[in-house]
Amino acid sequence: MIDMLAFNIFFHYLFINKTYRIFNATISNYAISFSISYIMGVVVNFLITRYLVFSESKLAPYKQFVRFVSVAFIGYFANLMVIEFLVKKLGVYPTYARPAAALSLFFASYFVHRVFSFSLSLRHHAVQSDHK
C-alpha cells in the first residue's frame, strides 16, 4: 500500500511533466514515480514480511535483508517491464498499470522470498502446519 500510495502522489503531484531528462536519458514521469515508490515499498515490505509473515525464520536479519533486496532488485525490472508494456503497448493509464504489475508478480514474489530470502522450505512449513 505504501508503494501504491507513494506512486500516485509522485505521479499526480510531484512529477507532473510527462518526461524528465536525467543523465542524458529521457525518463517518463511514471517510471520515476515507480522507482522511488518501489524503494519505499521494499523497505516497508521487508519489515512487515520479516516480523509478521516469516517470523519463524532463523536466518540472520542482515542476510534476510540482502536476499530480500536482491529479489526486489529483479522484481523492480520485472515490474517496470510490465508497466511499460501496459502503458506503451496497451494504452493503460499508469495509475492502473502500477497495481496490475504488482499483482501480476505478487505470488511469484511470495514464494521466492519464502524459500530464498527467509530460508523456509515449502515442505517444512506444510509439515509444521500439520502438527498444529
C-alpha positions in Angstrom: 0.0 0.0 0.0 2.9 2.4 0.7 4.3 1.8 -2.8 0.9 2.4 -4.4 0.1 5.5 -2.4 3.5 7.0 -2.9 3.3 6.2 -6.7 0.1 8.0 -7.0 1.3 11.0 -5.1 4.5 11.2 -7.1 2.8 10.7 -10.4 -0.1 13.1 -9.9 1.5 15.8 -7.7 5.3 15.8 -7.9 6.4 14.6 -11.3 3.7 16.3 -13.4 5.7 16.6 -16.6 5.4 13.6 -19.0 9.2 13.2 -19.2 12.3 14.3 -17.5 15.9 14.4 -18.6 18.2 12.6 -16.1 21.9 11.9 -17.0 21.2 12.4 -20.7 18.3 10.0 -20.7 14.6 10.8 -21.1 12.6 9.1 -18.4 8.8 9.1 -18.1 7.1 10.5 -15.0 5.6 7.1 -14.2 9.0 5.4 -14.4 10.5 8.0 -11.9 7.4 7.7 -9.7 7.6 3.9 -9.8 11.3 3.8 -9.0 11.0 6.0 -5.9 7.8 4.4 -4.6 9.2 0.9 -5.2 12.2 1.6 -3.0 9.9 2.9 -0.2 7.7 -0.2 -0.7 10.6 -2.6 -0.5 11.8 -1.3 2.9 8.3 -1.4 4.4 7.5 -4.8 2.8 10.7 -6.2 4.2 9.8 -5.2 7.8 6.3 -6.5 7.5 7.4 -9.7 5.9 10.2 -10.3 8.4 8.2 -9.7 11.5 4.7 -10.7 10.6 4.8 -13.2 7.7 8.1 -15.2 8.1 8.9 -14.5 11.8 9.9 -18.2 12.3 13.0 -17.7 10.0 16.3 -18.4 11.8 18.4 -16.7 9.2 20.3 -13.6 10.4 18.4 -10.4 9.7 21.1 -8.9 7.6 21.2 -12.0 5.4 17.4 -11.8 5.1 17.6 -8.1 4.1 20.4 -8.7 1.5 18.5 -11.6 0.0 15.2 -9.7 0.1 16.7 -6.7 -1.7 18.3 -9.0 -4.3 14.9 -10.5 -5.1 13.4 -7.0 -5.1 16.0 -5.7 -7.5 15.0 -8.4 -10.0 11.3 -7.6 -9.2 11.9 -4.0 -9.9 12.8 -4.7 -13.5 10.0 -7.2 -13.9 7.5 -4.7 -12.6 8.9 -1.9 -14.8 8.7 -4.2 -17.9 5.1 -5.0 -17.1 4.2 -1.3 -16.6 6.0 -0.3 -19.8 4.1 -3.0 -21.7 0.8 -2.0 -20.2 1.3 1.7 -20.8 3.1 1.8 -24.1 1.6 -1.3 -25.9 -1.9 -1.5 -24.4 -2.5 2.2 -23.6 -3.3 1.5 -19.9 -3.1 4.7 -17.7 -0.1 4.5 -15.4 -2.0 4.6 -12.2 -3.9 1.4 -13.3 -0.8 -0.2 -14.8 1.1 0.0 -11.5 -1.2 -2.1 -9.4 -1.7 -4.5 -12.3 2.1 -5.1 -12.5 2.4 -5.5 -8.7 -0.5 -8.1 -8.6 0.9 -10.0 -11.6 4.1 -10.6 -9.8 2.8 -10.9 -6.2 2.5 -14.7 -5.9 5.9 -15.4 -7.5 7.5 -12.9 -5.2 5.9 -14.6 -2.1 7.3 -18.0 -2.9 10.8 -16.7 -3.9 11.0 -14.7 -0.6 9.8 -17.7 1.4 12.4 -20.1 0.1 15.3 -17.8 -0.7 15.1 -14.6 1.4 13.9 -16.3 4.6 15.2 -19.9 4.0 11.9 -21.5 4.8 11.1 -24.6 2.6 7.6 -25.1 1.5 7.6 -28.7 2.6 8.9 -27.8 6.1 6.1 -25.3 6.5 3.5 -27.9 5.4 4.8 -30.4 8.0 4.7 -27.8 10.8 1.1 -26.8 9.9 0.0 -30.5 10.1 1.3 -30.8 13.7 -0.7 -27.8 15.0 
